[in-house]
Amino acid sequence: MWSLRIPFFRYARAQRVWPKGIGEQPMPWNPNPHKTPTASHTPHLRRGVWGRIGPRFCHSHIILFLVLGTLAGCAQFRPLPPAKPISQDQAHRLITQLRAQADEVFSFVGVGKLFFREGEGETGMNLLAVGQRPSRLRLELTHTWGKPLIYLVADKQNTSVLSFVEHTFYSGPSSGLQGGPYFPFEFDLEIAWVILSGRIPILPHCRVESLGRNEIALFDRRGETVERLTFAQDGFIPTTIHFPRQGLTVALSQFKEGSMGPYPSKVSISDGGERQLEIRYTSLEFNRPIPEELFRLNPPPDVKIIRKNYQEQ
């Protein structure tokens, strides 16, 4: 809470001065009001404000302060009523709007940095993320000085990973590579695509409900929560997305204005433990043409190839 202090006194030439309007054209205090002030009364005039204004003024203010203090002591400070949840109609409108915004993006190109943290360790890399519908994705991770580290190409059927560090090429079904050596979190490809595109994934659900202030939950037929979104105060864009089944939380922040509206330039994914993945976009472009060959990844010569269920060749 901000505290506003109003100075009733200010010092000028080591003498107190009352605010304007108080004690203007003061009359000297005379102990005997029936007599004209004489030189014997000059000590009272030398008392400054007290001598000019007199005790009657101060006594009246003391009484006023006592009355105000009594009233304040009797007044009860009532707490603010709890904020109401989002209405059902507004919750449905927000979910419909978020789904429409995600469907508007058919391709994206993002440039920035990726940080992976586990415990006290942190690894930072340059990131190039390219996506195209339907759910095709290419990620290029390089050293800060440009040396390639990992290339990844994925679609709904297959995923290929080229590790320049291990001189190894992995290839297999997309579902089989989830949770592998280069997938710290088990994320569905469609969810990852939407998050990387700066949009909000809306999972299939049967019921929408607001259980708290600025919070919307999506439920399946069995009444289990499949997704929970937390919105900024008086905002229409979620700042936190929680996926209970995956045990993952996505935090969105540092929004920037793009060609298709605001997007989060900082995306953090955590599993509630010591692992955290953070993406910081310096640029994110939408709906630009993407060459088809960009989503093909072939193994270079002299690398170890591991295909399908990590069988070496």
N, C-alpha and C positions, 0 to 999 in steps of 0.2 A: 504494500500500500504506500502510495506517495504521501508524504506529510507536508502540508502547507503551513508554513510559519509566517505570520504577519507581524512585522516589527512595529510595536507601538511606540518605541523610543528609538531615537538615534542620537548619537553624541556629536555635538558641534562645539568646538572650542571648550571642551571639557565641561559642558553644561547641558543638561537634559532639556529637550525641547518637545513639547507636546505636539501631536499632529494638528494639522490645520483645522480650525473650527472649534478646538477645545481651548478655552481660556483666552480667546481673542479679546483684546482690550481689557486686560484684567484690572481689577481694583485691589489695592493693597488691603490686606486683612487688618482690621482694627479691632483690638480686644474690646474696646468700648465703642459700640457703634454710634453712641450719642455724642461723641467727641471727635473733633477733627484730628487726623493723624499728625503727630508731632515727631520731632527728631528722636524721641525715645523709642519710637516704633521702627526706626530704621533697621535694627537687627532683623526684624521680620522681613523687611524688604530684601535684605541680603541673603535670604534663604533660597533664592531662586524660584523655581516653580512652586515649591511648597508655600513660599511667602506670597506669591502672586495669586495662586489659585485658592489656597486655604484648605482647612480640614473638612469643611462641609462638602466640598467636591469629592474628596477622597473617601469620606464616610459613605456618601451615596454610591460610589463605585464599589466599595467593599460589600455593601448590602446587595447590590446588583450581582456581584460575583457569587455571593452566598446563595441567592435565589436560583441563579443558573446552575450552580453546582448541585443544589437540591433536586432541581428538575431533571438534570442529567442522571443523578443517582437513582431516581424513580423510574426513568425510561428504560425499557427493556430492548436490547439489541437483538432483533429477531434474525436468525440465519436466512440466507436467500433460499427460496424453494429449489429443489433439485431440478436440473434441466430435463425437459421432456424428451423422450426418444423421438427419432425421426418418424414422421407419419408413414402409414403403410403406402399411401399413394406416392409420396415423395420418394420412398425407398425403391419402389418399382420403377419410377422415372429415372432415378440415378443409375440403377442397374442396366436399364435399357439404353441409356445414354452411353455408359461405359462400354457396353458390348458393341454399340454402333461405332464408337470411336476406334475400337480395336479392328473392326471389320473394314474400316476405311483405308487402312494401311495394307497395301499389297507388296511393298518392298521397302527396304530401309538400308542405309549405309551409316554405320556409327564408327567414329574414331575417338580414341581416348586411352585410358589406362585401366588395367585390371590388377587388383591387389588380392592376394590370398593370405589369410592369417590363420594360424593354428597355434594355440597357446601364445607364447611370447614371440614366435617367429613370424616374419612377414616377407612375402615375395611380391615384387612389383614388376609388371611387364607392360609393353605397349599392346594395344588391342585394336584390331580391325574386325568389326562384326558386320556381316552382310546377310540379309534375309530376303526371301522371295516366297510368295504363296505358290503352291500349298506347302507350308512348313518346311521349306528348304533353308539351310543355314550353313554359313561358312565363317569360321573363326580363325584368325591368324594372330598368334602370340609371338612377339619378338622381344629381344633385349632392348633396353633403353637406347642402346647405340645401334640398333637395327638388325642384329644377327637373329635369324629365325630360330624359334624354339619349338613351337607346335602349330601344325595346321590341322584343322578339323572341318570335315564336310559331312552333313547329316541331312537325311530326309526321313519320311515316315517308315521306310523299309530298311535302309542301310545307313551305317555310319562308318566313316574312314578317318583314321587319325595317323598323322605322320609326325613322329617325334625325332627331331634333329639331334636331340641330346643323346637318346638311346639308339639312334640309327635303326629305328623299328617302325614298321607300318602295320597298324591294326585295321582290320576290316571285318564287319559282321552285322547282324541285325541290330537295329537301333535299341531294341529292348534289352538285348544281351550285353550291350556296352554300358548300360546305366549302372552306376555304382562301381565301375571299373577304375583303373589307375588314373584316368584323366577326367573322371566324373565324380567330384567330391559330394554332390548331392543328387539324389534320385528324383529328377524332374522330368515330367512329360515334355516331349519335344515341343508340342504346341504351346504349353505354358511358358517354356523358356523363350520361344520365338516372340510371343507377345510382350514379355517382360523386356527382352533386349530391344524391342522396337519402341520402347518408351510408353507402352500402353498397359491397360489393366486387364489381366485375364479373368474372365467370368466362367467358373466351372459349371457343368450341368447341375441343375438343382430343381427342386419341386416347390420350395417355399422360401419366401423372403421375409425377414422380420428384423426390426430394430429393437435390440435389447437394452441399449444404453445411448447416452448422448453421443452423436456423431459416429455411430457404429451400426453396421448392417451385417447380418449373418445370413448365409445361404445354407439350407438344409435339404437333405435327400428324403426319399420316401420313408425311411426308417426314423426320421427325426434327428439324424446325426448331422453335425456341422461339417460342411465340406469346405467352407471358406468364410473368413471373417474380415471385413474391411473397416478400417478406422479412418475417418475423414478429419481434415483440419477444421478448426472452429470456423463456422460460417463459410465453409468451402465446399466445393463440389468434386474435388479430386482426392482420392485416398492417399494417405501418407504411410499407411501400414497395411500389409496384406498377410494374413496368417492362414496357412494350410495345415489343419490339424492332422490329417492322415499322413502327410509327408513329414510332419514335425518341423516345418520350415516357416520362417518369417521373412518377408520382403519389406524393406524400408525404402521409401521414395522421398527424395529431398532435392533442394537446390534446383527448383523448376526454372526452365528457360522458355522463352517464347519461340516456337518454331513455325514452319510453314503451314502446319496443321494444328496449331494451338500449342499450349504449354506441354512440356515433357520434362521428366526428371533427369537432370544431368548426373545425379548420383543415385546409384541403386546398390543396396546392401542386402545380401542373402545370408542368413545364419540359421543354424540348426538348434539354437538354444544352448549349445556347448561352447567349445573353444574354436570351432571352425567358422570362418566368415569369408565370404566372397564379396568384393566391392568393385563396382564399375563406375568410373568417372568419365563421362563423355565430354569431349571438347567440341564435337559437332555431331549432329544427327540429322540426316536428310531422309525424306520420305518420297516414296512412289517415283523413283527414278529408274530408268531401264537398267537391267542387270544382264551382262553377257551370260549365255547359257553355260559356256565352258568354265565359268568360275565355280560351278557346283560339281565339278569333276576333280577327283584327286587320285592320281596314279602313283604307285611306288617308284621311286628312283632306283637306279641300279645300286647294288652293293648294300642293301639294307635287309634286315631280317623281317620276314613277312609273317604275321600271325592273323589267320582268318578264322572266322566263325568259331565261337566258343574258345578262342585263344589257342587254336591248334597251330603249332609252328610249321612253316614250310621251308 
